[in-house]
Amino acid sequence: MKVLVTGTAGFIGSHLAMRLLARGDEVVGIDNLNDYYDVGLKKARLARFADDPRYTHVAADLADRPAIEHVFATYKPARVVNLAAQAGVRYAALNPHVYVTSNVTGFLHILEGCRHHGVEHLVFASTSSVYGANGAMPFSEHQSTEHPLTLYAASKKANEMMAHGYAHLYGIPCTGLRFFTVYGPWGRPDMSPMLFANAILAGEPIKVFNHGHHTRSFTYIDDIVEGVVRVLDTVPEKVATWDAVCPDPATSGVAPYRIYNIGHERPVELLHFIELLEQAFGRKARMEMLPLQLGDVPDTQADVAELIHAIDFAPQVSIEDGVNRFARWYNDRFTST
């Protein structure tokens, strides 16, 4: 089928595009190649599949309404995966308007495209950050997410609510995926695995917030992509047993709508993650211990029972295996002579 994927020059988007092409789908990719981080890395990701005749690239910004309308009218995708967004939780404190333009206005244009062109299923990226101040572990889709701690998280929460409204009003099946700390080859240079790898190999100190004691459901990129593909093939329906008096936020009785966590069920302490990087690279890290940053949560842990029930899959790659795969890719790309 023809799938529109936004953010194909990004970390998750590039991996997903390759997977869809490998299984025989036609992919229309959108990316604006902004300079939030190294454009050369984004172009290198695209170069892995841009010559495939089943791939069409469109250089456009989601906030450009005429451009997005043109993409939907011209290519008429059967299904859509929206991964494009202004990335970086902390960057939002410095550039809040960019987040709303990209993550809210841009998402509205995607919803409108789906509405007017009969899209069969919209899958969109949310984030574990929406759980915010919630301290009940593990995080479940059935819990409240009314207390986000950052504008980035709030923008993703807005996406979830907007999608439900459109699913109800126009019958567009929508599925939101709350990603938990994704890592692996071709990752973003502003995220901890790349920052740590760069610093360890350069002999420079790394900033370790919360003194390294917070935990994360680190999830390897291959597991994320497997989950996205299976969810894309699983179109949600209204839930007949949904209770409007005690409404479940993960499902809906008035709209074809679902929310799923995608994350590894085994949380890992940051200090252990750093230790595994040290072992993989054969170098010791110099660590600058710092307090927890404003907007960060101490811990995340994914409850993926609903994901398993829906698509018979949960992330499988262990942190030990994932870090070793990441280190091999890093060495091949950056340190091989």
Summary of the structure (lengths in Angstrom):
residues: 337
radius of gyration: 19.4
end to end distance: 41.2
largest distance: 63.8
contacts: 1154
relative contact order: 0.13
helix: 42%
strand: 18%
